Amino acid sequence: MKGRRMFSERQILCILEEYKRGGLSSVQICKKYCISETRFYQWWFRYQHWSWAEILVLRALRRENARLRRAITAMQRPSLN
């Protein structure tokens, strides 16, 4: 059984950019990085229109949203005094 390799979003985008440049087919890319074609196409449909800068902005927005949700939850809790 092969161990599952985790790729960062940056690595995924680099792999997809390599595919977009047209040097290798999707099958060759999958073999090179030891990923399944299913995984490759999941990445493709998820990240094909995103740049690294946009992903960084999205991450920042998600962190801010999580922080605000925690603040709202804390304000709604009844006081224990």
C-alpha positions as CSV (number, residue, x, y, z in Angstrom):
1,M,0.0,0.0,0.0
2,K,1.4,3.4,-1.0
3,G,1.5,6.1,1.6
4,R,-0.7,9.2,0.8
5,R,1.4,12.2,-0.1
6,M,0.0,15.6,0.8
7,F,0.6,18.4,-1.6
8,S,0.3,22.1,-0.6
9,E,-1.9,24.4,-2.7
10,R,1.3,26.0,-4.1
11,Q,2.6,22.6,-5.2
12,I,-0.8,21.7,-6.8
13,L,-0.8,25.0,-8.7
14,C,2.8,24.3,-10.0
15,I,1.7,20.8,-11.2
16,L,-1.3,22.3,-13.0
17,E,0.9,25.0,-14.5
18,E,3.2,22.4,-15.8
19,Y,0.2,20.7,-17.5
20,K,-1.1,24.0,-18.9
21,R,2.3,24.7,-20.5
22,G,1.6,21.6,-22.7
23,G,4.9,19.8,-22.2
24,L,3.3,16.6,-20.7
25,S,0.0,14.9,-21.0
26,S,-2.2,14.4,-17.9
27,V,-1.2,10.7,-17.7
28,Q,2.5,11.7,-17.8
29,I,2.0,14.3,-15.1
30,C,0.2,11.8,-12.9
31,K,3.0,9.3,-13.2
32,K,5.7,11.9,-12.6
33,Y,4.0,13.0,-9.3
34,C,2.5,9.6,-8.3
35,I,-1.1,10.8,-8.3
36,S,-4.2,9.2,-9.7
37,E,-5.9,10.7,-12.7
38,T,-9.0,11.2,-10.6
39,R,-7.0,13.3,-8.1
40,F,-5.4,15.3,-11.0
41,Y,-8.8,16.1,-12.5
42,Q,-10.2,17.0,-9.0
43,W,-7.4,19.5,-8.7
44,W,-7.9,20.7,-12.3
45,F,-11.6,21.4,-11.8
46,R,-11.0,23.1,-8.4
47,Y,-7.9,25.2,-9.2
48,Q,-7.8,25.8,-13.0
49,H,-9.0,29.4,-12.7
50,W,-7.1,30.4,-9.6
51,S,-3.8,32.1,-9.2
52,W,-1.5,31.8,-6.2
53,A,-2.4,35.4,-5.2
54,E,-6.1,34.7,-5.3
55,I,-5.6,31.7,-3.1
56,L,-3.7,33.7,-0.5
57,V,-6.6,36.3,-0.5
58,L,-9.1,33.5,0.0
59,R,-7.1,32.0,2.9
60,A,-7.0,35.4,4.6
61,L,-10.8,35.9,4.1
62,R,-11.4,32.4,5.6
63,R,-9.3,33.2,8.6
64,E,-11.0,36.5,9.2
65,N,-14.4,34.8,8.8
66,A,-13.5,32.2,11.4
67,R,-12.3,34.9,13.8
68,L,-15.5,36.8,13.4
69,R,-17.6,33.7,14.0
70,R,-15.7,32.9,17.2
71,A,-16.3,36.5,18.4
72,I,-20.0,36.3,17.7
73,T,-20.3,32.9,19.4
74,A,-18.5,34.3,22.4
75,M,-20.8,37.3,22.6
76,Q,-23.9,35.1,22.4
77,R,-22.9,32.8,25.3
78,P,-24.7,33.6,28.5
79,S,-22.5,35.0,31.2
80,L,-21.5,32.6,34.0
81,N,-21.4,35.3,36.7
